[in-house]
Amino acid sequence: MKVYLLTEKQKNELLGIEYIPDNYYNPIQDYYSNWIISIEEVEQTTNENYLWVKDLPLIEYKPIDVNGK
C-alpha cells in the first residue's frame, strides 16, 4: 500500500486541520519512523491552504509490528 511521506514539521502543520469538512488529517508513523498520511487524505484535500500535500512523495507503507514479528 502506498502512502504520502511527511517531514516532522509538515506533520505538525497538519495536526488538527480538516482536509474536508469534519475530517481531520491523521498523521501516523510507519515501521521506519516516517510520518505519513493516507492517499485518501491527500486525494480528498480541498482546503486550499493545504493543497501542498498533493506534492508529497509517495512511499510504500510498512506498518509497525506491535507483536514483534
N, C-alpha and C positions, 0 to 999 in steps of 0.2 A: 504494500500500500504506500502511496506517495503522500507526503505532507510538505508544508512550507516551513522553511528554516528561518528562525528569528535570532537576532542578537539579544543579549540580555536587556539592552536599552530599549529595543523595539518591543520586547515582551512587556516591559514596564509601562510603555506608552499605551499598550492595548488593554491593560487591566482596567476593568470597569467600563469599557467602551462597547457600545452597541454596534454591531455590524449591519443589522437591520433592526427595526423596532422590536423591543422585548427579547432580543437575542444578543448575548454578550460573547466577546472573544474569550476563549478559554485556553490560553497557552499552557502547555504541559511539557515535561521533559521526557526525552526518549532514553533508551539504553545508554547512549553515548553522552548523556547530559546536555544534549542540544535542546533548545527551546523551540517548540513547533506549534503550528496551528493547522487545522484541517483544510482540505480542499474546499469543503462546503462553506467554511467560514470565509475563505477568500473569494470564492465564486459568488457568494451572496452579499458581499460587501457593497453597500450603497452609500455609506457615509463618505461624502466627497473628501473629508479631511483624512481619510484612511485608505484611499484608493492605492496608495503606495504598496499595500500588501500584495497587490496583483503582480508586482515586480519581484517578489521574493523568490529565492531559488527553491526548486522542488528537490526533495531528497527522499530516499527510501526510509520508511518508518520501521524502527526496531523497538518494540515495547520493552519496558523494564520487566524483568522476570522476577516477580515477587516470591516465587518458590525456589529460587536459586538454581534453576536448571538452565 
